[in-house]
Amino acid sequence: PKGVVACDQVRIYELEPKEASGHQFAFQLLVESTNKKINLFASRMDEMKDWMTEIRLAKKKKLGVEAATQDLDSNRKVNTLE
């Protein structure tokens, strides 16, 4: 691989062929911290949709883990004060 992108730091957009140099099944990752755009291409529509879904699920899982950890930390602080 040429690099790694953390799924929780991206937004996903489906691209029109004219936006993707004529590629029919293209989507873009926008890295929020740097505004870097990464275009990805699939060979079929279902493959593209599967990739987009998996990236969205990974993002939700990552953000969910962080939110749950923050909630646990908050509860611990409250419990120690009682």
N, C-alpha and C positions, 0 to 999 in steps of 0.2 A: 504493500500500500504506500501511497505517496503522503499519507497523513491520516489524522483522526479528527473527527468533528463530534463534539459532545451533542447528543440528540436534544438535550434540554436547552440548548442554546440556539436552536434553529427554528425558523418558520419555513413552511413548505408551500410551494405554489406550483400548480400545474401550468405548463407553458403551451402556448399555441405554436404550431409548426413554424410560423413566420418569426417567432421570438427565439426559436431554438435551431436556427440555421437549417431549417427544413426537416429536422427530425420530428417524426410523428408522435412518439411516445416519450415526451420529455417533461421533467419537473426540475424545480430549482430549490435549493436550500439557501436560505439567507441566514448567515451567522450574525445574530443580533449584536454581539459585542464588537464586531469589526465591520459590519455591513458588507462582508465578503459574500459574493454570490457564486454558488457552485451548481452548475448544470449537470444533470444526470439523465442518461438515456436508456430506455428499455427496448426490447425487441417486440413486445406485445403490450396491449392495453392492460390486460390482467396482471402482467408482471409489474408494470408501472404502479398500478393501484395497490398491489401487494406491498411493494417497497414503501410507498407513501403511508400506508396503514401501519406497517411495522415501525416506521420511524416515529409516527405519532404516538403509538402505544409505548414505545421506549421513552419518549418524552414524558408522557403522563406517569409512567411508573417511576421515573427518576424524580419528577416533581412531587409525586405522592409520597415517596420515601422521605424527601426533605421535609415536607409539610408534617408528616407523622413524627419525624424526629424532633422537629421544633415543638410540636404539641407535647410530646413526652417530656422534653426539657422544661417546658412551662409548667407542666403538672408536677414535676419533681420540685421545682422552686416553690410552688404553692404548698405542696405537702410538707416541705421542710420548715416552712414558716408556721405551720399549725402546731 
